[in-house]
C-alpha cells in the first residue's frame, strides 16, 4: 500500500485530494491544524472511500519547530512515503509573525513546504518512485524578489506577501528537482486556478471580495484538485520533475523562477531558517 501525506487536508482542495487518494487505495496521512475538523474529515473520507487507512496529524505549519517534530513523528510510523502534497496555504490582510518571528505568510506558505519536503526526504527516497507536489498559484506574477527583506518588514502588502510565497513555491520546486536529480523522487508544482474554498475567508479588499462575494463564480475544489491528484498518481507524468502545471499542462512561471542564482539564494536562506530551529 502506498502512503501519501497531504497538508491542509480537512477542507477545500486538500480534503478533495485526500479523499481522491483514499479512493485510489492510498494510505492517507492528513496534516491539519484543527483536531475537530481533522476528525470529521477523517471519518467522512473513510466512509466515502471505504478505506480505513486514513489518519491525521495536528500541526501548526507556520511553526517550523513543530513541522520538524511532525516529520520525525511521521517517519517513525511510516518509514516509506510515496507522495507528499504541500497544499496548505494562507492569505492575511495584516502582517503577522510566526512563533519563530518570521512573517506569517512566508512561514506558512513557503517555509513549511521546505520543512515538510526536507524533513520527509529520507522516507521519500526509500520509496520506489516518490513524488512531491507543491500547490503554487499564478499569484506568483505579483511576486517581487527582495532577498534583503523576505519578511517584508519595510514593504508589507497582503498580495505582495502572498505573491512572493507562491513565487517561492515555484522556485523551491525547481531547485528541489535539481537537488533530487540523482534520486527516484520527483518534484513538481501547479496552479489550481481560482477555487471556491475557505481561502481568504473574512479578508477585505479585492481578494476578499472575489472569494467571499463572487465565490460562486470560482472553480470547485474538485476541479482545483484534479491536477494535484494527476501529478501525484498518473503514469503520464512518471519521471517528470521540475515543472509548473495548470490543468494538466505545463506552463511558464515568471522569469525569476528560472534564475539559478536566485533559486540557490532562496534555498540557502530557507535552509538557514530550517536549520536554526
N, C-alpha and C positions, 0 to 999 in steps of 0.2 A: 504493500500500500504506500502510495506517495504522500508526502506531507507538505502542506502549504501553510505559510504564515501570512496573514492579512492584517494590516493595521487599519484602524478606523472601521472595524468590521461590524459594528452594531447598527449602522444606518446607511442610507444612501448607496453610493456605488460600492462601498466596502462590504455592505451587507449583501448586495446582489452578487458581488464577486465571490464572497464566502459561500453563499448558497449554491452558486453555479458550480464551484469546485467540489462541494459536498455531493452534488448531484452526479458529478463525474467520478465519484468514488474516492476522492482525496480525503485524507485526514486533515482537518482544517483547524488551525490554531489562530483564534481571533484575538487580536490585541485591541483592547478597548480602555476607555478612561473611567466609565461609569459601570459599576458592578451590576446594578439593577437592569440597566439597558442591555448589558452583555448577556446576562442570564436569560432575558426574554428572547434576544436574538438567537442565542444558542439553542434554546428549546424549539423555537419556530423553525430554524434551519434543520434540526434533527428530524422533525416530523415531516417537513416539506420534502427533504431529500431521502428520507428513510435511511439515514446514515447516523449511527450513534457516535461516530468518531469526530465529533465537533467539540472543541474545548476552548476556553478563553483564559486570557491573562489580563490583569489590570495594570495599566501603566500610564503615567503622565509623560507623553512623548516629548514634551518640552524640557524635561529634566534628564540631561544626558547621563547622570549617575544612575537614575532609575532605569534608563534604557540599557545601560551596560549590565546592570543586575538582571534585567529581563532576559537578555540574550544568553547570559550564563545559565539562567534557570531553564530556558528552553532547550539548550544544547544538552544539559544534564538529563533531561527526559527524552529528548528526540535528537540523537546524535547524527541523524541523516535528514536533511531538509532538501526538498526538491524545488520548491518555489518560495520566493519572498516577494510579496507585493507591498510596496510602500505607497499607501493610499491616503492616510490621514493628513488633513490639511486645515489651515487656519487663515481667516481673514478678519482683522480687527480695525476699528476706526481710530483708536488712540494707541499710542506707543506704550507697551508694557514690557516688562523684563521677566526672564525665566528664573528658576531657582538659583542658577549659576550667574545671573546678571547679564545674560545675553538678550538681545532684542527678541521678543517672543515669536514673531513670525519666522525669523531666521532659525531659531532654536527648534520650533515645531516642524516647519516645512522642509528645512534643509538638513540641519544637524542630526535630526532623528533618522533621516534616510541614511545618512552616512553611518551613524552608530548602529542601526539595525543591520545594514549590509556587512559592515566590517566585523561586527560582533558575531554574526551568524556564518561568516565565511568558512570556518572550519567544518561546519555541518553541511554547508552548500557544496563545498569541494569534495565531501565524502560521497555525495550523490553521484549517480552515473552521469547525468546531464542536467544540472540545475539551472534555473532561470530566475533572474531578478527583474522585476517590472516596477518602474518608478512612475507614478502619476504626476505629470507636469501640467502645463497649460500654455495656451497661446498668450496668456498674460505675460509670458516671458518677453514679449515685444516691448513691454513697458519697463523692463529691467535696464538699469544703467550701472555698470560696474564701477565701484569705487572701493578698492581693497583697503583703503585707509579708514573707511567708515562703514564697515559691513553691518554694524548695529544701528546705523542711521541716527547717531547722536546729534548730528548737525542738521540733517535734512529729512526728517521723518515725514512721510506721506503714506497713507494706507496702501494705495495702489502701487507706489514705488516699492514698499516693503514686500508686498505680495508678488509683484512682477520680478523683483530681484530673486526671491526664493524659488520661483518657477524657472528662471534662467539658471540658477544654481543647480536645480534638479537635473536639467539637461546637461550642463557642463559636467556635473558629477557622474552622470550615467556614461557619457562619452569617455571620461577619464577612467572610470571603473572598468569599462570594457577593455581599455588598453592594459590596465593592470592585470586583468584576468585572461589575457590572450593565451597564456601557456596552460590554462586550466580548461575544464569542461563546463565552466559556468559562464552563461551569457547575461548581458545586462542591456535592457532597452527601456525607453520611456515613451510616453504617449500623452496626447491632448484629448481629453474626453468630450470637449465641446461644453457649451453651457448646459448644466444639468440641474434638474429640479430636485434639490436636496435641502438639508438644513444649513448648507454652507451660507455664510454671511447673514444668517438669520438674526434680525434685530439691528443690523448695521444701517447706517444712514447713507446719504449721498447717492450717486448714480448706481453704485454696486448694490446697495441695499434696495433701491427702487426696482432694479432688474430682478433680483432674487425674491423679494418679498411681495411685490405688486404684480410683476409680469411673469411670475414663476410658471404660470400655465402655458406660456409660450416656449418654455425651455424643454430640453430633452428629458426623457425618462431616465431614471438610474440604470435601467436595463440597457438602454441604448448607449449610455456613457460607459458602462462596464464591459460592453461587448469586446472592445479591442484589448482591454486588460486581460480578460479570460483567454482570448485568442493568443496573445503574446505569451501567456503562461502555459498554454497547453497544446497549441496547434503544431502539427508537423510542418506547416507552411513556413514557420519561422525557426525551425530547428537549426541551431548553429549560427543564426544571425545575431549580431551583437553590435552595440554602439550606435543604434538608430533611434529616430524620433518618428512616431507614427500618429496618424489620425484616421479613424475609420478604416483600419487595417491597411493603410497605405503610408509609405514613408513620406515625410515632409521635412522641410528645411526649417532650422531654427535661425535666430539672428546671428550675425557674423561672429560676435564674441564667443559663441558656444564652440566654434571651430578653431579658436586660437589656442594652440597647445600650451603656450606660456601662461595664458590666463587660466586655463584649466588646471595646470600644475600649481599655480599660485593659490587658487581656491582650495585645491586638495590639501596643500600644506597648511593653510590657515585653519581649515576644518579639522584636520588631523591634530593640530596643536590643541584645539579646544577639547577634542575627544580624549587625547592622552592625558591632559592635565586634570581630568575629573575622574 
